[in-house]
Amino acid sequence: MQGSTLALGFGLGVGSSDVNLSRGSGWHCHCHSKNSERTQFSSKQDSTWQSNSSKCLLRKDLPRNLHTLLNGRVISKFPARRRIFIVHSTMKNNKSTMNRTIEDELENLAVLTVDPSLASHKAHFQYRYTKYLQQKQTIEKYEGSLEDFSQGYLKFGFNREGNKIVYREWAPAAKEAQLIGDFNAWNGLGHRMERDQFGVWTVYIPDKDGNPAIPHGSKVKFRMKVANGTWIDRIPAWIRYATVDPSNFGAAYDGVYWDPPPSKRYEFKYPRLPKPEAPRIYEAHVGMSGIEPRVTSYVEFAENVLPRIKANNYNTVQLMAVAEHSYYGSFGYHVTNIFAPSSRSGTPEDLKFLIDKAHSLGLRVLMDMVHSHASNNVTDGLNGYDIGQTAEESYFHTGERGYHKLWDSRLFNYGNWEVQRFLLSNLRWWLEEFQFDGFRFDGVTSMLYHHHGINVGFTGNYREYFGKATDVDSIVYLMLANSLIRNIYPDATVIAEDVSGMPTLGRPISEGGLGFDYRLAMAIPDKWIEYLKHKLDEQWSMKEIVLTLTNRRYTEKCVAYAESHDQSIVGDKTIAFSLMDKEMYSAMSCLQSPSPVVDRGIALHKMIHFITMALGGEGYLNFMGNEFGHPEWIDFPREGNGWSYEKCRRQWNLVDADHLRYKFMNNFDKAMNELDEKFHFLASSKQIVSSANEEEKVIVFERGDIVFVFNFHPESTYSGYKIGCDMPGKYRVALDSDALEFGGYGRVRHDVDHFTSPEGVPGKPETNFNGRPNSFKILMPPRTCLVYFKVPETSHLTGDSTSSMVGKPVLA
C-alpha cells in the first residue's frame, strides 16, 4: 500500500555536494565545494570548524524528545564542542577506544564503498547512523538493552503479577483514569488508576477466591478524564484481543481481556524453519480465502488453503490483515488494535494453530506489518488517545504532520520514546508470541520522507533521497526495528514496500544501511499493466521489459511480482482478466478448442509471471488465486456493493474442475516454483541477458546454471534458433510452457539432446555469439518460454527418460 508515487529508476545516480538536512528547525549544513578545506556547523549552542576536505559530519542539535527530555526523563545536556562521533559522556576507561571505533565506523561506512557515487552524501549517512547509535545507546542506558526495551507488553496492558492483575496505560494527557469492564459492571469508581511522573497510569486488581478478578474473555476499556472534564472510554492500547457485536451494525469494538487457562492455550508443536536461499512468497488474506461469500477462519485457512500453497511449491506465506482493523474493506491497512489478531477469523489461539500448521508443512509465515500509519478511528483505535496534547505526549505527530491526507489516517511520531517502545514491542510480540518468521513492512515510502511520496516522482537522483525531505527519525526507527528483529530471530525475513527505490534500504545496518533483506520490485507490475492496457503485442519492447526487470540496485535484493493484491482490487483487474476478460466466463472449457483470446491469454499469463520470477529479483511473490488466473477483481463488502461478499472470496472450484483451463496455469505455477527448488536460480548472482531481439520478440538469458528463452512473438516459430550459453556440453529441456499439461500444444520434444558449439576465439569475448562462448540450437514456438539445463556428464538419461521433465526438472 503506497501513495501515488511511481518508481522511475533504481539505478545509481549522482548526487549533489550540497547537503541540507534541515527539518524546519533552522539548522543547516553546507559543503561549499569538493575542494573546501573546512565545513561550518551552525548551532544555537556553539559553532565548530572542522578541517577536512568535504567531510561534513553534521553537528545538528539532537532532538529534544529523544536526547534531552524523554517524556520528563532528563537524560543529558548536549555538551558544547562535542564531535559527533562521541556518543555518550558516561564512558570511562574504554571511552577513547569506543570513540575511535565509532569514528572509524563513521569515516568508513561500507555503503559508500559499495556505491562510491553516494560519497557526496556522506554527511547524511554519518548523521543518521550517529543518531541511530545515540538512540540505541540511550535505550541501553535507561532500559538495559534494546531487547529489554522491546518487552513493553510485559509491563503495559494487562499482565499477571503474583496473585493479581496489573494494568498500565501511557496516557500523559489524561487528568484521571479508571479501568472499566464486565468485571465491574462498567463502573470504574472502584478501580481508579494512579499516574506516575511519566504519564503512565496503573491499577492493581487482586484475585477473588483464588481466581482472576477479570475473567478470561470478558470486555474491558480504559476510561479517562480529559482537560475539559469529560470522561471518555477507549480500548486499551496494548489490548491483545478485540471483538465487535456482529448483530449491531456499525458498533464499535470492545477490548477483551485475553488470558486463557493452560488447557486452552495453544502450544506450538513444530519448530521454525531455516531461512530459505530465496523466498517464494504466497501472499494471502485469510478472511477472503474461502470459496463461500463470507469471512473465512484461521482454522479453515490452515486446513484448506495451506495444503494448496505447499502443493504449488511455495516456501513462504505472507499473511495480510492480521492485526485488528475495524473496517474490513481497508484490506487490513487501517489498523485499530496493533497487538490483537483480527477477531473476524478467530481467536489468537486459532492464529497460532495456523502458523504452527504452516511450519509443519515446511512453510514460513511473514506478517504484513503496518507501522507506517494507523486508523483515525477514535472510539476503537489508537487515535482515541490523541486528545489535543503535544506530540511529546502522543503516539502521533500533531497538526498536518500527523495526518496522511491520501490514506485518511494518523502518522506516528517515531522520535517519541514511548512510541518507539510501543512499536518495537509490537514487532517482538508477533515474533515471539505467534512465531511469525518475519515481516513485510507496508508503506515504507511514506515513512522515509516528510512528503510521504505524495505527488512525488522519483527519478533516481540521489538528492531526492538524502536531503531535507528525508524523515531521519523514521529511518532511525527502522534501523532500530531491523536491529531488534535480527537480535531476536536471526533467521527472520524482512521486506520493505518502498516505491521510491531509496539506496541502502537493503544493506546491513552495520554498513550504514537500513537493514532490510529485500525490497518489493514495485515498478514491474506497473509495466505489465501499461503493456496490457495500452500496447498491442507487436509493440511490446523486449529491451524495455528486460530493463524493467533488471533495474535494481547492485547488492540490494528485490522480491519480484507480476501482480499482488494491489493489482486485484476493485477498479482494476487481475492479469488473467485483463488478458481474457469476458471469455473467462464462457470459453475456459477443455471440452472445446480454445478461442484465440483464451489461447493468447493463457500463454501470456504463463510467460509474464515466469519472466518476472526468473529475471526480476532474488525472490518471487504471487497473490492468492492469481496462480491459476483467478478472474475478475477483489471488492470487499461496502455500502456501494450492498455489503456483498461475492467478490471477496476465492473460487477454488475453478482450478479444481478438471474440465476447465484454469488448471493449466496452476500447473505451470507449480512447475515454476519447482524449477527454482531444484536449480536455485533465484538465489544465484549470475544473471546474464545475452539477447533482447526487438524484431524477433525473443529474450535469452542465463540465471544460475540454466538458460531461459522467451519468444513473445504472436505468430513466428523459429526452427534451429541459435542461443548463447556459458558452459559447453549437452542441454535438455527443463521446463516448457508449450507442454500439454500447461495448456500448450506440445510442439517441443523433451527427449532431444542439444549439443553446444564453440563460438569465437577463446579469451576474446567480442568474437563470441551474443557475448557467450558457446551456443546450441532449439525449436522456438510463438508465445512460449523454454528453460534448458546442462546434463551432467555422468547422466544416464536417454531416449524418452526425460519426457516427464516438463514441470518436473530432473537431474540425473
ZAMARGU-4260 file (C-alpha; in steps of 0.2 Angstrom, whole numbers, plus 5000, padded with zeros to 4 digits):
<rodrens>
0) 5000/5000/5000 | 5008/5016/4994 | 5003/5033/4988 | 5003/5039/4970 | 5022/5039/4968
5) 5030/5030/4954 | 5047/5022/4954 | 5056/5028/4939 | 5073/5022/4942 | 5083/5012/4955
10) 5100/5014/4947 | 5115/5023/4953 | 5113/5042/4951 | 5125/5056/4955 | 5120/5067/4969
15) 5125/5085/4973 | 5139/5090/4985 | 5126/5102/4994 | 5118/5094/5009 | 5103/5102/5018
20) 5096/5091/5032 | 5086/5104/5040 | 5069/5098/5046 | 5062/5115/5049 | 5072/5118/5065
25) 5084/5131/5057 | 5099/5120/5056 | 5109/5119/5040 | 5125/5111/5034 | 5133/5116/5018
30) 5148/5108/5010 | 5154/5123/5000 | 5163/5113/4987 | 5173/5097/4984 | 5189/5107/4987
35) 5183/5115/5003 | 5195/5114/5017 | 5183/5117/5030 | 5165/5114/5034 | 5154/5125/5045
40) 5142/5119/5058 | 5130/5131/5064 | 5121/5128/5080 | 5112/5138/5093 | 5124/5131/5106
45) 5141/5133/5098 | 5150/5134/5082 | 5163/5122/5077 | 5175/5122/5062 | 5182/5105/5057
50) 5197/5104/5045 | 5194/5091/5032 | 5191/5090/5014 | 5172/5090/5011 | 5169/5079/5026
55) 5153/5086/5033 | 5150/5077/5050 | 5133/5086/5054 | 5134/5094/5071 | 5115/5097/5072
60) 5105/5099/5088 | 5099/5082/5095 | 5080/5081/5095 | 5075/5086/5112 | 5062/5072/5114
65) 5075/5059/5111 | 5090/5065/5120 | 5087/5080/5131 | 5070/5076/5138 | 5062/5059/5136
70) 5044/5061/5142 | 5051/5070/5158 | 5067/5060/5160 | 5082/5072/5160 | 5095/5062/5150
75) 5109/5073/5147 | 5114/5090/5142 | 5121/5092/5125 | 5140/5096/5128 | 5147/5110/5119
80) 5161/5107/5106 | 5157/5088/5106 | 5162/5080/5090 | 5148/5070/5083 | 5156/5053/5085
85) 5156/5054/5103 | 5140/5046/5108 | 5140/5045/5127 | 5148/5056/5140 | 5147/5041/5153
90) 5160/5031/5145 | 5175/5029/5157 | 5191/5018/5154 | 5185/5012/5137 | 5180/5029/5131
95) 5194/5033/5120 | 5194/5016/5112 | 5175/5017/5109 | 5176/5034/5102 | 5190/5028/5090
100) 5179/5014/5085 | 5164/5024/5081 | 5174/5037/5072 | 5181/5023/5061 | 5164/5017/5058
105) 5158/5034/5053 | 5173/5038/5042 | 5172/5021/5033 | 5154/5017/5031 | 5153/5002/5019
110) 5138/5008/5009 | 5150/5022/5002 | 5162/5008/4996 | 5148/4998/4988 | 5142/5013/4979
115) 5155/5027/4978 | 5143/5039/4970 | 5135/5041/4987 | 5150/5049/4993 | 5143/5067/4990
120) 5130/5062/5003 | 5142/5056/5016 | 5137/5068/5029 | 5119/5062/5028 | 5124/5044/5031
125) 5135/5049/5046 | 5122/5059/5053 | 5108/5046/5053 | 5120/5032/5058 | 5126/5043/5073
130) 5108/5046/5078 | 5104/5028/5077 | 5119/5024/5088 | 5115/5038/5100 | 5097/5032/5102
135) 5102/5014/5104 | 5115/5018/5117 | 5102/5029/5126 | 5090/5015/5127 | 5103/5003/5133
140) 5107/5015/5147 | 5090/5018/5153 | 5081/5002/5149 | 5095/4989/5150 | 5095/4984/5131
145) 5085/4986/5115 | 5079/4968/5119 | 5073/4973/5136 | 5065/4989/5129 | 5055/4979/5116
150) 5046/4969/5130 | 5034/4983/5134 | 5020/4971/5133 | 5026/4963/5149 | 5024/4980/5158
155) 5010/4989/5148 | 4992/4982/5145 | 4986/4968/5156 | 4999/4956/5165 | 4999/4944/5179
160) 5010/4949/5194 | 5008/4936/5208 | 4990/4935/5214 | 4984/4950/5205 | 4981/4958/5188
165) 4991/4974/5184 | 4985/4986/5170 | 4996/5000/5164 | 4992/5013/5151 | 5003/5028/5144
170) 4991/5042/5143 | 5000/5058/5150 | 4987/5070/5144 | 4973/5061/5155 | 4968/5070/5171
175) 4961/5055/5179 | 4959/5037/5174 | 4949/5021/5178 | 4948/5003/5172 | 4930/4998/5167
180) 4923/4982/5160 | 4911/4967/5163 | 4920/4963/5178 | 4915/4979/5187 | 4898/4982/5178
185) 4907/4996/5169 | 4909/5006/5185 | 4927/5012/5187 | 4925/5020/5204 | 4932/5005/5212
190) 4946/5004/5200 | 4954/5021/5199 | 4971/5022/5192 | 4987/5031/5198 | 4998/5041/5187
195) 5017/5042/5188 | 5028/5056/5183 | 5030/5049/5166 | 5011/5049/5162 | 5009/5030/5165
200) 4993/5025/5174 | 4992/5009/5184 | 4979/4999/5193 | 4981/4983/5203 | 4966/4971/5203
205) 4968/4957/5216 | 4962/4939/5213 | 4945/4934/5221 | 4944/4917/5229 | 4959/4912/5220
210) 4953/4916/5203 | 4957/4932/5192 | 4945/4946/5196 | 4944/4949/5177 | 4938/4933/5169
215) 4946/4927/5153 | 4937/4933/5138 | 4927/4947/5147 | 4926/4965/5139 | 4937/4979/5146
220) 4940/4998/5142 | 4951/5012/5148 | 4941/5027/5154 | 4950/5044/5156 | 4945/5061/5160
225) 4951/5075/5148 | 4956/5093/5151 | 4938/5099/5149 | 4931/5087/5162 | 4923/5075/5150
230) 4926/5056/5153 | 4929/5046/5138 | 4931/5027/5135 | 4945/5019/5124 | 4951/5002/5120
235) 4967/4999/5129 | 4982/5002/5118 | 4991/4986/5122 | 4975/4975/5121 | 4978/4958/5114
240) 4961/4954/5108 | 4946/4965/5102 | 4929/4960/5096 | 4913/4968/5090 | 4895/4963/5092
245) 4891/4956/5074 | 4872/4959/5077 | 4875/4978/5080 | 4879/4986/5063 | 4892/4999/5064
250) 4895/4995/5083 | 4912/5000/5090 | 4925/4986/5095 | 4927/4981/5113 | 4944/4977/5121
255) 4944/4959/5128 | 4955/4953/5142 | 4964/4938/5134 | 4972/4926/5147 | 4966/4908/5143
260) 4969/4894/5156 | 4984/4882/5151 | 4971/4870/5145 | 4965/4882/5132 | 4982/4890/5127
265) 4989/4884/5110 | 5006/4876/5112 | 5017/4876/5097 | 5022/4858/5091 | 5033/4862/5076
270) 5050/4872/5076 | 5053/4886/5064 | 5061/4883/5048 | 5078/4889/5042 | 5079/4905/5031
275) 5077/4900/5013 | 5090/4904/5000 | 5076/4914/4991 | 5058/4917/4996 | 5044/4911/4985
280) 5030/4920/4993 | 5012/4917/4993 | 5003/4932/4998 | 4986/4928/5006 | 4971/4936/5015
285) 4963/4924/5027 | 4946/4932/5028 | 4943/4931/5009 | 4952/4914/5006 | 4936/4903/5006
290) 4925/4899/4992 | 4909/4904/5001 | 4904/4923/5002 | 4909/4926/5020 | 4924/4928/5031
295) 4935/4913/5032 | 4943/4907/5049 | 4961/4905/5053 | 4957/4886/5056 | 4949/4884/5039
300) 4963/4893/5030 | 4975/4881/5039 | 4966/4866/5034 | 4960/4871/5016 | 4972/4884/5009
305) 4989/4880/5017 | 4990/4862/5008 | 4987/4871/4991 | 5001/4883/4994 | 5013/4869/4999
310) 5007/4859/4984 | 5012/4873/4972 | 5030/4873/4980 | 5030/4890/4988 | 5041/4891/5004
315) 5033/4906/5012 | 5016/4913/5016 | 5013/4931/5018 | 4998/4935/5028 | 4988/4951/5026
320) 4976/4960/5038 | 4982/4951/5053 | 4981/4965/5066 | 4964/4970/5071 | 4956/4983/5059
325) 4938/4989/5062 | 4935/4992/5044 | 4936/4976/5034 | 4937/4985/5017 | 4953/4993/5022
330) 4962/4977/5017 | 4969/4977/5035 | 4979/4993/5032 | 4969/5004/5044 | 4974/4995/5060
335) 4965/4999/5076 | 4972/4987/5088 | 4990/4983/5084 | 4993/4969/5096 | 4977/4960/5093
340) 4974/4947/5079 | 4959/4951/5069 | 4944/4943/5078 | 4934/4941/5062 | 4944/4925/5058
345) 4945/4918/5076 | 4955/4919/5092 | 4973/4922/5095 | 4975/4903/5098 | 4967/4900/5081
350) 4980/4910/5073 | 4994/4901/5082 | 4987/4885/5076 | 4988/4892/5058 | 5006/4897/5060
355) 5011/4880/5068 | 5002/4871/5054 | 5012/4881/5041 | 5028/4876/5049 | 5023/4858/5049
360) 5021/4859/5031 | 5038/4867/5028 | 5031/4884/5025 | 5037/4900/5034 | 5025/4914/5038
365) 5028/4933/5036 | 5016/4946/5043 | 5011/4961/5034 | 5016/4974/5046 | 5008/4991/5046
370) 5019/5003/5056 | 5018/5017/5043 | 5001/5024/5049 | 4986/5020/5060 | 4967/5021/5058
375) 4960/5038/5063 | 4946/5029/5072 | 4943/5037/5089 | 4932/5025/5099 | 4941/5009/5095
380) 4958/5015/5088 | 4974/5022/5095 | 4969/5039/5088 | 4957/5039/5103 | 4972/5043/5114
385) 4975/5059/5105 | 4965/5072/5115 | 4974/5088/5109 | 4990/5086/5119 | 5008/5089/5112
390) 5017/5077/5101 | 5028/5073/5116 | 5013/5066/5125 | 5005/5057/5110 | 5008/5042/5098
395) 5006/5054/5083 | 5013/5070/5076 | 5002/5085/5079 | 4994/5096/5065 | 4996/5091/5047
400) 5012/5081/5050 | 5002/5069/5060 | 4989/5066/5046 | 4991/5056/5029 | 4979/5066/5018
405) 4978/5052/5005 | 4975/5037/5017 | 4965/5047/5029 | 4975/5040/5044 | 4987/5045/5058
410) 5006/5046/5057 | 5017/5040/5071 | 5029/5051/5080 | 5044/5039/5078 | 5055/5051/5088
415) 5045/5048/5104 | 5052/5037/5117 | 5036/5028/5121 | 5031/5027/5103 | 5047/5018/5100
420) 5044/5006/5115 | 5026/5003/5108 | 5031/4999/5090 | 5047/4989/5094 | 5037/4979/5107
425) 5024/4975/5094 | 5037/4968/5082 | 5044/4957/5096 | 5026/4952/5102 | 5022/4945/5085
430) 5038/4936/5083 | 5038/4928/5100 | 5020/4925/5104 | 5014/4920/5087 | 5031/4913/5080
435) 5030/4923/5064 | 5046/4921/5053 | 5047/4940/5048 | 5038/4954/5041 | 5033/4964/5025
440) 5034/4982/5031 | 5019/4991/5022 | 5020/5009/5017 | 5039/5012/5019 | 5040/5026/5007
445) 5028/5036/5017 | 5039/5033/5032 | 5055/5038/5023 | 5050/5056/5018 | 5041/5070/5026
450) 5031/5072/5009 | 5026/5053/5011 | 5029/5051/4992 | 5013/5060/4988 | 5014/5068/4971
455) 5032/5065/4970 | 5040/5056/4955 | 5057/5048/4960 | 5070/5049/4946 | 5084/5041/4954
460) 5094/5057/4958 | 5102/5055/4975 | 5096/5072/4981 | 5078/5065/4981 | 5083/5053/4995
465) 5096/5062/5005 | 5090/5079/5009 | 5078/5089/5020 | 5063/5079/5013 | 5071/5063/5022
470) 5062/5059/5039 | 5078/5054/5049 | 5068/5050/5064 | 5058/5037/5054 | 5074/5030/5047
475) 5082/5028/5064 | 5066/5019/5070 | 5068/5007/5055 | 5086/5004/5059 | 5081/5000/5077
480) 5067/4989/5071 | 5078/4979/5060 | 5092/4978/5073 | 5080/4971/5086 | 5072/4958/5073
485) 5090/4951/5069 | 5094/4950/5088 | 5078/4941/5092 | 5077/4930/5077 | 5092/4930/5066
490) 5083/4919/5053 | 5069/4932/5051 | 5065/4938/5033 | 5061/4957/5032 | 5054/4965/5017
495) 5051/4984/5013 | 5037/4990/5002 | 5046/5005/4995 | 5041/5013/4979 | 5055/5026/4979
500) 5070/5015/4977 | 5080/5023/4991 | 5098/5017/4990 | 5105/5007/5005 | 5087/5002/5011
505) 5093/4984/5008 | 5110/4985/5015 | 5115/4980/5033 | 5114/4992/5047 | 5132/4990/5051
510) 5137/4996/5034 | 5126/5012/5036 | 5110/5004/5028 | 5093/5002/5034 | 5094/4983/5036
515) 5080/4976/5026 | 5083/4959/5017 | 5073/4963/5002 | 5063/4977/4994 | 5047/4974/4983
520) 5051/4977/4965 | 5036/4988/4963 | 5039/4995/4945 | 5037/4978/4937 | 5018/4976/4939
525) 5016/4994/4933 | 5025/4990/4917 | 5014/4974/4914 | 4998/4985/4917 | 5005/4998/4904
530) 5008/4984/4891 | 4992/4975/4894 | 4981/4991/4893 | 4990/5002/4881 | 5001/4991/4869
535) 4997/4979/4855 | 5008/4963/4856 | 5018/4969/4842 | 5023/4985/4851 | 5030/4976/4866
540) 5048/4981/4868 | 5060/4966/4873 | 5073/4978/4879 | 5061/4988/4889 | 5055/4973/4898
545) 5072/4967/4902 | 5077/4985/4908 | 5062/4985/4920 | 5065/4968/4926 | 5084/4970/4929
550) 5084/4988/4935 | 5088/4986/4953 | 5102/4991/4964 | 5118/4981/4965 | 5119/4971/4981
555) 5101/4975/4986 | 5089/4961/4984 | 5072/4963/4977 | 5056/4952/4978 | 5048/4952/4961
560) 5030/4950/4957 | 5019/4952/4941 | 5004/4956/4952 | 4999/4957/4970 | 4984/4961/4980
565) 4986/4979/4974 | 4983/4974/4956 | 4967/4965/4960 | 4957/4977/4970 | 4941/4985/4963
570) 4943/4996/4949 | 4957/4985/4942 | 4959/4968/4935 | 4970/4953/4938 | 4982/4949/4923
575) 4971/4934/4918 | 4956/4945/4917 | 4965/4959/4908 | 4970/4946/4895 | 4954/4936/4893
580) 4940/4947/4901 | 4923/4941/4897 | 4929/4925/4889 | 4934/4918/4906 | 4915/4916/4909
585) 4912/4906/4893 | 4927/4899/4884 | 4938/4891/4898 | 4931/4873/4895 | 4944/4860/4889
590) 4929/4851/4880 | 4931/4864/4866 | 4945/4871/4857 | 4952/4887/4865 | 4947/4903/4857
595) 4961/4915/4851 | 4958/4926/4866 | 4960/4912/4878 | 4974/4904/4869 | 4984/4920/4869
600) 4978/4924/4887 | 4984/4908/4895 | 5001/4908/4885 | 5005/4926/4890 | 4999/4923/4908
605) 5012/4910/4910 | 5026/4920/4901 | 5023/4936/4911 | 5023/4928/4928 | 5038/4917/4923
610) 5050/4930/4916 | 5045/4941/4931 | 5051/4927/4943 | 5066/4922/4933 | 5073/4939/4929
615) 5065/4952/4941 | 5073/4949/4958 | 5080/4937/4971 | 5063/4932/4977 | 5046/4930/4970
620) 5028/4934/4976 | 5011/4929/4970 | 4994/4934/4977 | 4982/4921/4982 | 4972/4914/4967
625) 4982/4923/4953 | 4992/4907/4951 | 4978/4899/4942 | 4972/4915/4934 | 4958/4920/4946
630) 4945/4930/4936 | 4938/4947/4940 | 4944/4958/4954 | 4943/4960/4973 | 4929/4970/4981
635) 4926/4970/5000 | 4909/4972/5007 | 4904/4990/5007 | 4889/5001/5005 | 4892/5003/4987
640) 4890/4985/4983 | 4877/4981/4995 | 4889/4974/5008 | 4891/4959/4997 | 4905/4946/4999
645) 4903/4940/4981 | 4920/4947/4975 | 4928/4944/4992 | 4932/4926/4991 | 4942/4914/4980
650) 4934/4902/4968 | 4945/4887/4971 | 4931/4877/4961 | 4938/4884/4945 | 4955/4876/4947
655) 4949/4860/4954 | 4937/4857/4939 | 4947/4845/4928 | 4937/4851/4913 | 4942/4869/4914
660) 4958/4878/4908 | 4962/4886/4925 | 4972/4870/4929 | 4985/4873/4916 | 4990/4890/4923
665) 4991/4882/4941 | 5001/4868/4934 | 5014/4880/4927 | 5015/4890/4943 | 5019/4874/4952
670) 5032/4870/4939 | 5040/4887/4940 | 5042/4885/4959 | 5049/4868/4957 | 5061/4873/4945
675) 5069/4885/4957 | 5068/4872/4971 | 5079/4861/4960 | 5090/4873/4951 | 5091/4888/4964
680) 5091/4901/4951 | 5083/4914/4961 | 5097/4914/4974 | 5111/4914/4960 | 5120/4931/4957
685) 5124/4925/4940 | 5112/4934/4928 | 5117/4937/4910 | 5105/4943/4897 | 5113/4939/4880
690) 5099/4944/4868 | 5084/4955/4868 | 5079/4955/4850 | 5065/4968/4845 | 5061/4961/4828
695) 5060/4943/4833 | 5052/4947/4850 | 5064/4935/4859 | 5073/4937/4876 | 5088/4925/4880
700) 5096/4925/4897 | 5105/4914/4909 | 5101/4913/4928 | 5112/4902/4938 | 5117/4887/4928
705) 5101/4886/4917 | 5096/4895/4901 | 5080/4904/4898 | 5072/4908/4881 | 5056/4918/4879
710) 5048/4920/4862 | 5034/4934/4864 | 5031/4934/4845 | 5012/4931/4842 | 5015/4921/4826
715) 5033/4916/4822 | 5040/4899/4826 | 5059/4899/4825 | 5067/4882/4820 | 5085/4880/4823
720) 5086/4896/4833 | 5103/4898/4840 | 5105/4904/4858 | 5121/4908/4868 | 5126/4899/4884
725) 5141/4899/4895 | 5147/4881/4898 | 5149/4868/4884 | 5140/4851/4884 | 5124/4843/4882
730) 5107/4853/4886 | 5090/4847/4888 | 5073/4855/4891 | 5069/4858/4910 | 5053/4867/4908
735) 5042/4871/4893 | 5027/4882/4894 | 5020/4874/4877 | 5019/4857/4885 | 5002/4849/4885
740) 5000/4849/4904 | 5001/4868/4904 | 4988/4870/4890 | 5001/4871/4876 | 5002/4861/4860
745) 5017/4850/4864 | 5027/4856/4849 | 5044/4855/4858 | 5052/4837/4861 | 5059/4834/4878
750) 5070/4819/4873 | 5081/4829/4861 | 5099/4832/4866 | 5106/4849/4861 | 5125/4849/4859
755) 5134/4865/4860 | 5146/4873/4848 | 5160/4884/4852 | 5159/4902/4847 | 5173/4914/4843
760) 5191/4914/4849 | 5194/4908/4867 | 5198/4923/4878 | 5191/4936/4866 | 5173/4939/4871
765) 5170/4951/4856 | 5171/4936/4845 | 5158/4926/4854 | 5140/4924/4849 | 5129/4937/4859
770) 5144/4938/4871 | 5143/4920/4875 | 5157/4907/4872 | 5145/4893/4867 | 5129/4890/4858
775) 5116/4877/4854 | 5100/4877/4843 | 5082/4875/4848 | 5064/4875/4841 | 5055/4890/4847
780) 5036/4891/4845 | 5027/4908/4847 | 5022/4914/4864 | 5032/4901/4873 | 5046/4900/4886
785) 5058/4887/4887 | 5072/4883/4900 | 5087/4872/4897 | 5099/4864/4909 | 5116/4856/4906
790) 5115/4837/4908 | 5129/4832/4919 | 5142/4821/4910 | 5138/4806/4922 | 5120/4807/4917
795) 5112/4791/4910 | 5097/4800/4904 | 5092/4793/4887 | 5078/4792/4875 | 5061/4796/4882
800) 5068/4796/4900 | 5066/4815/4901 | 5049/4816/4893 | 5042/4820/4910 | 5053/4834/4913
805) 5040/4847/4909 | 5036/4854/4925 | 5047/4842/4934 | 5065/4846/4931 | 5076/4831/4933
810) 5095/4830/4936 | 5102/4813/4935
</rodrens>
